[in-house]
Amino acid sequence: SMTNVNILLEKEETKEAKVPLNTDQGTTQISLEAAVYNLKGLIEADQGNTESARASYQQALSLEPDFAMAKSNLAELDK
């Protein structure tokens, strides 16, 4: 999984693409790059690498500051 995440992050198309995200307020669009960084954080957290996970979630939030899922995942690390 991490290999695929890293491949996606290297592609220019990932930086330009948007993906739909369902929220409590309806469907919104976020950057694919932010979604991939969030996924990377999930993988890292599952492997016990919390500092790398934190950095990945923060990167996702730097791209999409209102990305609730990344905010929630980051907050979960602090529990």
N, C-alpha and C positions, 0 to 999 in steps of 0.2 A: 504494500500500500504506500509506504513512504517513497519508494522509487517512483511510483506514478505521480504522487504529489509533487516531487521535485521536478519531474519532467514537465508537468503542467506549469509550474512556476517559471520555468525557463522559456516557455512559449510566449511570443508577443501577442498571440490571439487571446491568451488568458487575461492579459491586462486590458484588452479592449472589450471583452464579452460581458454581458449582463445575464443574470439568471433570475427567474422568478422565485420569490420567497413568500410563503404564506405566513401571515402574522395575525394577531388578534384583530387588527384593524383592516385586514384584507390582504390582498396580494401586492407586493412591492418588488422592485428590481434592485438587486445589489450586484456589485462587480464579482465576476467569477474568481478573480484573484483573491478577494476578501474571503469568499466561501472556501477556497482551497487552503488559505492560511488557517481558517477556523478548523478545517478538517485535519490539517497538520498538527494543530494544537491538541485536538482530541486524541490523535494517535500517540503523540508525545506524552500526554497525561496518562494514557492507558499503560504506557511503558514505564511510568514512574519518573519521567524526566520533566519535573514541574517547571523548572526555570526555562527550558526550551519551549514548553507549552505556553507559559506566560508570554514569552517573546512573540510567539506565533499569534496568540489572541490579540496582543497589542498591535501587531502589524495589521491584522484584519481590521481592527478598530481605527487605525490611522487611515485606512482606505475608505472605510464605511463607519463613521463615528456613531451612527444610530443602529448598528447591527446588534440587535437585542440578544441573539444567540451567542455571539462572541462575548458580549458583556456578561451574560449569565455563566458561560464557561469559565471566564476569568475569575468571576466572583466565587465560583465553586472551588477553585484552587486555594482560596484563602480560608476555607472551612477546615 
